[in-house]
């Protein structure tokens, strides 16, 4: 899934925050602390990032016809 540019519910731009969020989680911060640090307060925006899965590597394994 590709991270949406804006939150589906409220319309706030969130795509630019994904790399910061991913970096903070990889450094060992909890997901809640990372979301708080990047400034996401609304639960709809938080759900967009929490529900994100990186499937690009999986999809690239399949042949293209």
BABA-740894 format. One record per residue: x, y, z of N, C-alpha, C in turn. Coordinates in nm, 3 decimals. Layout:
N
     n_x     n_y     n_z    ca_x    ca_y    ca_z     c_x     c_y     c_z
       X       Y       Z       X       Y       Z       X       Y       Z
...
***
This chain:
65
     n_x     n_y     n_z    ca_x    ca_y    ca_z     c_x     c_y     c_z
   0.084  -0.117   0.000   0.000   0.000   0.000   0.089   0.124   0.000
   0.048   0.222  -0.071   0.121   0.348  -0.077   0.057   0.445   0.022
   0.139   0.515   0.097   0.088   0.609   0.196   0.013   0.721   0.125
  -0.108   0.751   0.170  -0.185   0.857   0.103  -0.124   0.995   0.129
  -0.142   1.085   0.035  -0.091   1.221   0.051  -0.163   1.291   0.166
  -0.294   1.275   0.171  -0.376   1.338   0.275  -0.454   1.231   0.351
  -0.490   1.263   0.472  -0.575   1.176   0.552  -0.711   1.165   0.482
  -0.763   1.044   0.476  -0.892   1.023   0.409  -1.007   1.093   0.480
  -0.999   1.104   0.611  -1.110   1.160   0.688  -1.107   1.312   0.699
  -0.993   1.367   0.740  -0.989   1.510   0.769  -0.918   1.593   0.662
  -0.839   1.529   0.576  -0.772   1.600   0.469  -0.637   1.661   0.505
  -0.586   1.634   0.623  -0.456   1.687   0.663  -0.344   1.616   0.586
  -0.245   1.689   0.533  -0.132   1.625   0.465  -0.050   1.541   0.563
  -0.028   1.414   0.529   0.044   1.325   0.620   0.158   1.249   0.553
   0.166   1.250   0.420   0.266   1.168   0.350   0.408   1.209   0.386
   0.432   1.337   0.408   0.567   1.384   0.439   0.613   1.340   0.578
   0.523   1.294   0.661   0.557   1.252   0.797   0.594   1.104   0.807
   0.565   1.027   0.703   0.583   0.882   0.711   0.729   0.841   0.731
   0.820   0.903   0.658   0.961   0.866   0.673   1.015   0.900   0.812
   0.971   1.013   0.867   1.011   1.049   1.004   0.957   0.947   1.103
   0.832   0.907   1.084   0.769   0.808   1.172   0.843   0.675   1.164
   0.871   0.630   1.043   0.939   0.502   1.024   1.077   0.504   1.088
   1.150   0.615   1.072   1.284   0.627   1.130   1.278   0.621   1.283
   1.182   0.691   1.343   1.170   0.691   1.489   1.137   0.551   1.543
   1.051   0.479   1.474   1.014   0.343   1.518   1.134   0.250   1.504
   1.211   0.264   1.397   1.330   0.181   1.380   1.436   0.210   1.484
   1.439   0.334   1.535   1.535   0.370   1.640   1.495   0.316   1.776
   1.373   0.262   1.788   1.333   0.199   1.913   1.222   0.270   1.988
   1.173   0.379   1.936   1.062   0.448   2.003   0.934   0.368   1.983
   0.843   0.380   2.078   0.714   0.314   2.061   0.635   0.389   1.954
   0.536   0.322   1.899   0.456   0.384   1.793   0.383   0.507   1.846
   0.334   0.499   1.967   0.263   0.613   2.027   0.356   0.733   2.043
   0.475   0.710   2.095   0.571   0.819   2.115   0.615   0.879   1.982
   0.632   0.794   1.881   0.673   0.844   1.749   0.564   0.932   1.688
   0.439   0.889   1.699   0.328   0.969   1.645   0.313   1.100   1.721
   0.334   1.097   1.851   0.327   1.221   1.930   0.440   1.316   1.890
   0.558   1.261   1.867   0.674   1.346   1.835   0.660   1.413   1.698
   0.600   1.345   1.602   0.586   1.408   1.470   0.463   1.498   1.462
   0.382   1.499   1.568   0.274   1.597   1.576   0.138   1.551   1.528
   0.116   1.421   1.519  -0.017   1.373   1.479  -0.103   1.354   1.603
  -0.208   1.434   1.613  -0.297   1.429   1.729  -0.428   1.356   1.700
  -0.479   1.373   1.578  -0.609   1.315   1.543  -0.597   1.164   1.522
  -0.697   1.092   1.569  -0.692   0.946   1.558  -0.706   0.900   1.414
  -0.770   0.978   1.328  -0.786   0.937   1.189  -0.650   0.941   1.117
  -0.570   1.042   1.145  -0.437   1.052   1.084  -0.343   0.945   1.141
  -0.354   0.920   1.269  -0.270   0.819   1.332  -0.300   0.681   1.274
  -0.426   0.655   1.247  -0.466   0.526   1.192  -0.410   0.505   1.052
  -0.396   0.612   0.975  -0.340   0.600   0.841  -0.195   0.550   0.848
  -0.117   0.601   0.941   0.022   0.559   0.953   0.035   0.423   1.021
  -0.049   0.397   1.120  -0.042   0.268   1.188  -0.085   0.153   1.098
  -0.176   0.180   1.006  -0.225   0.076   0.916  -0.140   0.055   0.793
  -0.034   0.131   0.780   0.053   0.123   0.662   0.141   0.000   0.670
   0.148  -0.076   0.561   0.241  -0.188   0.551   0.324  -0.171   0.425
   0.452  -0.201   0.433   0.539  -0.192   0.317   0.536  -0.324   0.241
   0.462  -0.327   0.133   0.449  -0.450   0.054   0.522  -0.443  -0.078
   0.597  -0.338  -0.102   0.665  -0.321  -0.230   0.765  -0.433  -0.255
   0.840  -0.476  -0.154   0.937  -0.583  -0.172   0.867  -0.714  -0.208
   0.753  -0.740  -0.147   0.676  -0.860  -0.176   0.623  -0.859  -0.319
   0.569  -0.747  -0.361   0.511  -0.735  -0.494   0.619  -0.745  -0.602
   0.736  -0.694  -0.575   0.845  -0.697  -0.674   0.894  -0.838  -0.705
   0.864  -0.937  -0.620   0.907  -1.074  -0.644   0.829  -1.140  -0.758
   0.711  -1.092  -0.789   0.627  -1.154  -0.890   0.663  -1.102  -1.029
   0.646  -1.190  -1.126   0.674  -1.153  -1.265   0.573  -1.055  -1.317
   0.619  -0.971  -1.405   0.529  -0.879  -1.472   0.498  -0.938  -1.609
   0.373  -0.938  -1.648   0.334  -0.997  -1.776   0.322  -0.894  -1.882
***
